[in-house]
Amino acid sequence: MSKIYNLGIIGGGVSGAVMALQAAKYGIESIIFEEHESVVNGPPFCHLHAGGNLYPDITDEECRILMEQSIDMAKLFPQSIDERPTFISIPKSEKDYETYDIETRLKMLVKHYKKLIKDDPSNKILGEPEDYYKIYNKKELSLLKDLPTVKFPKTTDEWMSNTLQLVDIDRLKLPVFIVQEFGWNLFRLAAQAQLALIKTKKCDLKLNTSVTDIKDIRDENVDHNWEIQTKDASFKVKYLVNSCGFKTGIIDESLHLSTKRLIEFKAAYVSKWEPIGGLIPELIFHGKRGTSHGMAQLTPYCEDYYQIHGMTKDITLFKDGLVKSKKDEVQPRFNKDIRQKLNVAWEKEEINTRTENGIEFISKFLPSFETAVVGGPPMFGAQQIPGDNPDLRVGEVSFPEKSYARSEIVKASSALTVANQIIAQIQKEKIISSVEVMVDPNFTLLDIPKSEIDELASELTIQRGYPEAMSRLLISKD
Ligand SMILES: Cc1cc2nc3c(=O)[nH]c(=O)nc-3n(C[C@H](O)[C@H](O)[C@H](O)COP(=O)(O)OP(=O)(O)OC[C@H]3O[C@@H](n4cnc5c(N)ncnc54)[C@H](O)[C@@H]3O)c2cc1C
C-alpha cells in the first residue's frame, strides 16, 4: 500500500516551504510539490517589513502585525536578514503624506516593539527599542553633513552621514528618518529552506514536479482525503495545503470552489553603481502608488549592486498588471504580454528601458545615481491578493472546505503565521494529535551551517541569472 502523508503542500514558495518546515518541527509528515528546480523562486522580496513603514496608507494594526510577523521570520532565517537600516523621507512635492504622520506611527511602533520584547526577550532582533528610529531635523542634519565617509557604518548617525553625501535633502520635507527595517535576502532564505527540507526526514521534497490535478475522495471513507496527481504518479494525503502563489485559483478551479482574488505582476530592477566608499541604508522616497510620483525605493546589495522599485506604470507597475477574478473564473488571467514575461522571457529592450526609467526616477533624489547602469535582469513575479482590496498588505489563510487550506500571503513575512494557523486547524480537525507533545528534537532549521547556506545561495543566484554578489549580505553574520 502506498504511503499516506498527513500534509500535501502544493507550491514551494516561501509559504509552502515554511509550512513544510514548521510541520517538520512538530514531527508532522508532509510532501511538498514545486514545479521549478528550487524552492522560493517566485516573486522577489528584499525588505523585511518590520513595522510597515513603506506603507503610509495601511492601518496601525496592520503595521503592528507586519512587525510581529517579520520578527518571527527573522528569527527563523537569521542568515537571510541584512541588518542595514532604512532611510524614510517624503518629497516636498508630495501632497498626500506628512512627516508628522510618520513620526506618530513610529512612536506607536516603539511601544509595540517594547511589548513584544516584554512578552519574549528573543524578539529583540531590531536592536534596542529606543533606537528603532531616529528623527533628523535641519540642525542634526547640518552637524552630520560634512563628516567623512564611513565604510561600514555602525551607528544611525553614520548611516545618515553617508546618506547625506548623496541625497538632495532640499527636495525633501523635514524631518527625515532612519528606521530599523532591515534587508531580506531571498536567495539566502531559499538556500536555508531548501537545505533544511532536504535534511529533514519528515518532508518529501518533490522539485521539478507540477501538480496536474487533485482527486477529492473525502466521501469514500478511507484513511486519506485527497489524491494529488502529477504527470506520472499519484500521492495520498490527509490534508491539502494550496500555496500556489498567484496560481492558487487553478487548484480552486479543479476543486470547483469559487472565491474573489486579485493577482498582480510587478518588477524591480538591478543596477550597478559606484557611489561612495561606504555603505548606505535602503532609501525610501514616499509617493502615491500608481501616480507618476509613486514611491521610489533603492535597495543596496553587495559589490555596488542596487535594486530599484518605482511605484509607477513605467517602472515597477504595469498596465493591466492587476487583474481580478471573474464570476465564472476564480483564477484571474494576465494578458499575453505579461504571460510572456512570466513564463518565457523579457525583451532585452524593455529591461533596458525600464531599468533606465528607474535610474532616472531615483536620480531626482540622488543626483549622482544618474551614472548607474543596468546590472542584471529584473527581479519580477506575480503575487496573489485575497479578496478585492489591492492595498491589503497582511497575509491570509482560509479554510474553505474540510481538510483544505488556502494560503494567500501578500508579504513573505506572513508565511510563518499562516503555517501556524494551518497547524492549529489540522489539530482541530484531528488529523494530528496535540503538537505540544510532538516537537521533533532532531530538527532545527537553525542547524544549517552558514557555509552551506553561502554555497547554495550563490549557486541559486547564478542559476537564476543574477550577479553572484546578490547572494551575500552587506553586513555578513559569522
Ligand atoms: C516586485 C515584488 C517585490 C516584493 N517585495 C517584497 C518585500 O520586499 N518583502 C516582502 O515581504 N514581500 C515582498 N513581495 C511579496 C512576496 O514576494 C510574496 O508575498 C511571496 O513571495 C509569496 O510567496 P508564496 O509562497 O505565497 O508564493 P510563490 O512564491 O509564488 O510560490 C508559489 C509556488 O508554487 C509553485 N506552483 C504553482 N502551481 C504549482 C503546481 N501546480 N505544482 C507545483 N508547484 C506549483 C510555483 O512554482 C511557486 O514556486 C514582493 C512581490 C513582488 C512581486
The ligand as a Tripos MOL2 file, in Angstrom:
@<TRIPOS>MOLECULE
LIG
   53    58     1     0     0
SMALL
NO_CHARGES

@<TRIPOS>ATOM
      1 C1          8.2730   43.0150   -7.1740 C.3       1 LIG1
      2 C2          7.8720   42.4150   -5.8560 C.ar      1 LIG1
      3 C3          8.5440   42.8100   -4.6990 C.ar      1 LIG1
      4 C4          8.1930   42.2790   -3.4540 C.ar      1 LIG1
      5 N1          8.8900   42.6740   -2.3460 N.ar      1 LIG1
      6 C5          8.5900   42.1390   -1.1340 C.ar      1 LIG1
      7 C6          9.3620   42.5120    0.0050 C.ar      1 LIG1
      8 O1         10.2970   43.3090   -0.0850 O.2       1 LIG1
      9 N2          9.0320   41.9470    1.2120 N.ar      1 LIG1
     10 C7          8.0140   41.0220    1.3390 C.ar      1 LIG1
     11 O2          7.7910   40.5360    2.4480 O.2       1 LIG1
     12 N3          7.2750   40.6470    0.2540 N.ar      1 LIG1
     13 C8          7.5400   41.1750   -0.9710 C.ar      1 LIG1
     14 N4          6.8160   40.7940   -2.0770 N.ar      1 LIG1
     15 C9          5.7440   39.7930   -1.9010 C.3       1 LIG1
     16 C10         6.3260   38.3880   -1.8290 C.3       1 LIG1
     17 O3          7.1670   38.1650   -2.9150 O.3       1 LIG1
     18 C11         5.2020   37.3540   -1.8530 C.3       1 LIG1
     19 O4          4.2980   37.6300   -0.8270 O.3       1 LIG1
     20 C12         5.7010   35.9360   -1.5950 C.3       1 LIG1
     21 O5          6.8060   35.6210   -2.3550 O.3       1 LIG1
     22 C13         4.5760   34.9570   -1.9020 C.3       1 LIG1
     23 O6          5.0200   33.6740   -1.5700 O.3       1 LIG1
     24 P1          4.1230   32.3970   -1.8700 P.3       1 LIG1
     25 O7          4.8650   31.2350   -1.3480 O.co2     1 LIG1
     26 O8          2.7260   32.6200   -1.4140 O.co2     1 LIG1
     27 O9          4.0060   32.3520   -3.4570 O.3       1 LIG1
     28 P2          5.1070   31.9850   -4.5670 P.3       1 LIG1
     29 O10         6.4470   32.4290   -4.1720 O.co2     1 LIG1
     30 O11         4.5580   32.4540   -5.8500 O.co2     1 LIG1
     31 O12         5.1340   30.4040   -4.5230 O.3       1 LIG1
     32 C14         4.1970   29.5960   -5.1720 C.3       1 LIG1
     33 C15         4.9500   28.4060   -5.7230 C.3       1 LIG1
     34 O13         4.0220   27.4440   -6.1800 O.3       1 LIG1
     35 C16         4.5620   26.8210   -7.3200 C.3       1 LIG1
     36 N5          3.4260   26.2200   -8.0420 N.ar      1 LIG1
     37 C17         2.3260   26.8620   -8.5250 C.ar      1 LIG1
     38 N6          1.4740   25.9680   -9.0880 N.ar      1 LIG1
     39 C18         2.0510   24.7570   -8.9260 C.ar      1 LIG1
     40 C19         1.6690   23.4220   -9.2910 C.ar      1 LIG1
     41 N7          0.5120   23.1660   -9.9240 N.pl3     1 LIG1
     42 N8          2.5060   22.3950   -8.9870 N.ar      1 LIG1
     43 C20         3.6810   22.6170   -8.3220 C.ar      1 LIG1
     44 N9          4.0950   23.8470   -7.9720 N.ar      1 LIG1
     45 C21         3.2820   24.8980   -8.2560 C.ar      1 LIG1
     46 C22         5.2440   27.9460   -8.0670 C.3       1 LIG1
     47 O14         6.2460   27.4710   -8.9400 O.3       1 LIG1
     48 C23         5.8200   28.7670   -6.9200 C.3       1 LIG1
     49 O15         7.1590   28.4280   -6.6280 O.3       1 LIG1
     50 C24         7.1330   41.3240   -3.3480 C.ar      1 LIG1
     51 C25         6.4520   40.9220   -4.5090 C.ar      1 LIG1
     52 C26         6.8100   41.4440   -5.7460 C.ar      1 LIG1
     53 C27         6.0540   40.9810   -6.9670 C.3       1 LIG1
@<TRIPOS>BOND
     1     1     2 1
     2     2     3 ar
     3     2    52 ar
     4     3     4 ar
     5     4     5 ar
     6     4    50 ar
     7     5     6 ar
     8     6     7 ar
     9     6    13 1
    10     7     8 2
    11     7     9 ar
    12     9    10 ar
    13    10    11 2
    14    10    12 ar
    15    12    13 ar
    16    13    14 ar
    17    14    15 1
    18    14    50 ar
    19    15    16 1
    20    16    17 1
    21    16    18 1
    22    18    19 1
    23    18    20 1
    24    20    21 1
    25    20    22 1
    26    22    23 1
    27    23    24 1
    28    24    25 2
    29    24    26 1
    30    24    27 1
    31    27    28 1
    32    28    29 2
    33    28    30 1
    34    28    31 1
    35    31    32 1
    36    32    33 1
    37    33    34 1
    38    33    48 1
    39    34    35 1
    40    35    36 1
    41    35    46 1
    42    36    37 ar
    43    36    45 ar
    44    37    38 ar
    45    38    39 ar
    46    39    40 ar
    47    39    45 ar
    48    40    41 1
    49    40    42 ar
    50    42    43 ar
    51    43    44 ar
    52    44    45 ar
    53    46    47 1
    54    46    48 1
    55    48    49 1
    56    50    51 ar
    57    51    52 ar
    58    52    53 1
@<TRIPOS>SUBSTRUCTURE
     1 LIG1         1 GROUP 0 **** ****
